[in-house]
């Protein structure tokens, strides 16, 4: 992508997503993801009704009068975005490609984090960790993330969610909130997700295209697997073929949903042909 065109796209996404973050998501984000940690703030004199477990015995001994420790929510949060850059993201039949939705949602979450004085970092992944951008603050940092989202070329087209989850668990020492933005077409990541969710607050955002859940009746087509490069002729006019595919999709969808539930991971589904604002708001509200 040429530099001038890239800058224009970065600017368009910044204008759209910054506005959404400031005017729509600011309060919901804050209430949904704050309060995950408690930090010591100060000491004050003991008052009737205070929890005696909060007494600071060192200060009490020094002044010969009971004092208690006062705690407050940690105001700074680290937010990590795990973004799927495998080949399946380059698919879309209605309004947007899956990659476009992933980019916008990542930008919205980035600006929401910055408005709340949080750090934001990114892990781009395929079947390996393609790039790691350590968490930082500031508009310049976010614009770098958006540029990378728009112009990043992955080395692999395949997907393996185990790798970025293991990397997150090992690389980010302090508890963070991590959004996994993917189509989750690659199964078999439950163990890594469970380990990561025991350490971090994980949120899964599944992006999909409506054609992926129901094949249209458009006759004989050549289908390309964008991750493996395999091509296959499919007769979409066959009722049996369409039913078999819908059954596979329904089963796969339930497997992924149940995986999230077993691992204690909140999730939302985002369609390429529908607005992603409402699903995100509902996700924030239920937390």
N, C-alpha and C positions, 0 to 999 in steps of 0.2 A: 504494500500500500504506500503511495507517495506521501511524503511528509505533509504537504499542504492539505491533502484529502484527509489524512489521519487527524490532523489538528482540528479540522472542521467537525469530524465525527466526535472527537473527544469533547469539543465545546458543546455540541448538541446534546450529548448524553449528560454532560455536567449540568446544563440548564434544566433539563427535564428531571433528572433524578435528585438534584439538590433541592429543587422545589418540593418534590414529593417528600423527601426526608424532613425538610423543615416544617412543612405545613400539615402533613398527614401522619407521618410515622413518629415524629419526635416524642410525643407523650407516651405512645404505645411501646416504643422501643425502650424508653427509660424504665417504665414500670415492669416490662417483661424481663429485662436482662440486668437490672440493677439489684442490689441487695444480695448478691451471691456470696459476698465475703464480708466479714466483720473485722474492723480494725480498732485497736485501742486509741481512744481520743484524749482523755484527761482523767483526773481524779477530783472528787468533790466530797464534802462532808456527808457522812451517813445520815439518811433521813428515815423516819419511821415507815416501814413498809418495803424498804429496799431489800433486795435479795442478798442475804449474808454471804452467799458464794462469790459475790463480786467485791468483797472487802479486800483492799490492798493492805496486807499485813505489814509490809515494810514501812509504808507511810504512816499507818496507824501507830506503829511502835515509836516512830520518830516524834510524832506530835501528841502522843498519849490521848488520842481521840480517834474514833473510827472514821476511816475514809473508804470510799468505794471507787472502783474503776468504772469509767463510763466508756462504752463502746458505740461506734456508729458504723454505718455501711461504708465499705470501701467505695470511694467515688470513681476510681479509675478502673476500667475493665480492659482486658485484652481480648480483641475479637479476631478470630482467624477465619478466612474464607478458603475452603477447599474446593477448587473449581475444576470440573471435568473438561479437559481439552482434547479428549479422544475424538476419533472420526465421526462417531454417531451424533455429535453436536451439530454437524453440518447438514441437518435435516429439518425440513419444514415445508408444509404444503399449503397453508392458508395465509397467515399474515406475516409471521416471523420464523426464522430458523431458531432451533433450540439454543444455539450459541448466542443469538441476539438477546433472548430473554435472560439467559445466564449473565450476560454482560450488564444489562440494565439492573437486574436484581442485586448483583454484586456492587454496583455503583451506589444504589439506594442504601444498602446496608453500610457501605463505607462512609457515606456522608452522615448517616444516622449516628454512627460511632463517633465521628469527629465532632458533631454538634453536642454530643454528651461527654466530650473530653476523654474519649477512649482511644486506645491504640488499635490500629488495624494492620493485619498482615495477611499474606496470601500464599497458598500452596497450589500451584498448577500441577495437575496430574493426568496421566494416561494409564498405562500399566506400570508406571514408575513415577517418581517425583520429578517433574520436568523443570520446575523453577520454584525457588523459595524466596519470598520477599518478607524480611523480618518486620514485625509490628512496629509502627511509628505513628506519630500524629501529624496533622497538618494538611492543608489543601494541596500543596505540591506533591506530597506523598500519594494522595488519592488520585491525582491526575496521572501520576506514573502508573498506578494500578490500572486505570482505565485505558491508558495507551497500550499497556501490555495485553489487556483483555482483547482489545480490538486487533492487535497486530501480531499476537503470539502464534508461532508456528511450532507445533509439537513434533518431537522426534518420532513418536509412535502414534499409531491410530487406534491401538487397542486400549482396553480398560482393565484395571485391577485396583479395587478400592482398598485392599489390604495395605498396599504400599504407603499411600498418603496418611492413612490412619495410624500406622506404626510410626511414621515420621512425626506426626503431630504429637503422639504420646511421648516420644523420646526428645523432641526438639523444644517443645514448649513446657518449661518446668512448672510455672505457676498456672493454677486453674484458669481456664479461659472459656469464652463462649465461641464455639466453632460451628459455622454453617457449611454443610456439604451441599454444593449445588451441582446436581448431576441428573442424568436420566436413569441411573441405577439399573441399567440393562445387564450388567455383569453381576451374577450372584456369588454367594460363597464368601461374604465378608463379615459374617456375624461375630466371629470370635474377636477379630480386630476392633470391630465397632463396640463390643461390650467392654473391652479393656480400655478403649479411649473414653467411653462414656462414664467409666468409673472415676476417671481423673478430671475430665472436662465436661462442660455443659454442651451437649451436641444437639444441633438442629438440622434436620434433613429437608432439603427442598428438591422435590422430584419434578423435573421438567419433561414434558412429553408433547407430542403432536397428536391430534385426534385420529389421524390415519393409522397411527401405531396401535390403537385399541380396536379398530374396526376397518377391515379392508374394503375399499369401494369396489363396486361391480363395474370394472372398466375393461374387462376382457383379458387377453394374454399380455403380460408385462414382464420386462426383465428387471429383476430386483437385484440391487447391489448392496452387499454388506460393506458399509463404509469403514468398518474396523478391520476386517480380514481381506477385503478386496474380492471376495467370492461373488460370482454372479449366478443367478438362478432364474429360470423362467417360471412364472406363477400364473395359473389360470384363475383370475379373480371372478370370472363368471360362474365358477363352480360353487354351489351352495355349501357343499361339504368342505371345500377348502376354506371358505370364509368362516364357517362355524368352527373348524379346527383351530384356525388362527385366533378367533375371539376367545376360545376356551384357553388357549395357551396364554394369551394376554391377561385374562381374568385370574388365572392361577398364579402367574408371575407377579401380578399386582398384589395379590393377597399374601404371597410369600414375603415380599418386600415390606408390606405394612406390618405383618406379624413380627418380622425381624426387628423393626423399629420399636414395636411395643415391648418385646422381650428385653431389649437393650435399654429401655427407658428413654428413648429418643423421641422428642416432639418432631412432627413432620407436617408438610403441606405439599399439595400437588399444584403445579403451575402449567397451564396449557398454552401452547404457542398462539392459539387463535382467540384467547380471552385475556382480559385485563388481569395482571398479577397483583393489583393493589388489594382487592378484597380477600383473597386467600392469605396474604401476608398479615393483614389486619386481624383476621380471624385467628391466625396462629398466635399473634402477639397477645390477643385478648384472653385466650384460653390458658396462657401460662401463669 
